[in-house]
């Protein structure tokens, strides 16, 4: 009984592996008289040849070297910014409360601009950013 079951399972697995490459269908590109392009599994005419498609596996694929280098540069820049921000004191002792408040508001606006916003918020956010930067330039040490 065990031998029969094992042979039945192995034959099913063998059939699946043999028929898998044949599951790919040919694709034909057909152009009608009006210029309409369509793709189909059956030939358009007797002299039609199937298209050669690259076998693209779905799912995750590794980054190319240039993409990997770009991603690493973005990560390094972000890490440097985080280190710089964490190294700065949270609030300067000599800074007035109003300057500190404007700085925090400017950081919030810049963060919102960086994260993304709705189209109707764009003008308001840019106006606030310009106002806060102008205030800091005029009344505080640096923006």
LINKANOR-V149917 format. One record per pair of residues at least 6 apart in sequence whose C-alpha atoms are under 7 Angstrom apart, sorted by sequence separation. I is the first residue (numbers start at 1). GAP is how many residues later the second one is. If there is no record, write none. Layout:
BEGIN
i:I gap:GAP
i:I gap:GAP
END
This chain:
BEGIN
i:31 gap:6
i:136 gap:6
i:137 gap:6
i:30 gap:7
i:31 gap:7
i:136 gap:7
i:29 gap:8
i:30 gap:8
i:29 gap:9
i:30 gap:9
i:29 gap:10
i:133 gap:10
i:28 gap:11
i:29 gap:11
i:27 gap:12
i:28 gap:12
i:27 gap:13
i:28 gap:13
i:27 gap:14
i:28 gap:14
i:30 gap:14
i:26 gap:15
i:28 gap:15
i:25 gap:16
i:109 gap:16
i:109 gap:20
i:28 gap:21
i:28 gap:22
i:27 gap:23
i:28 gap:23
i:106 gap:23
i:26 gap:24
i:27 gap:24
i:106 gap:26
i:102 gap:30
i:99 gap:37
i:99 gap:41
END
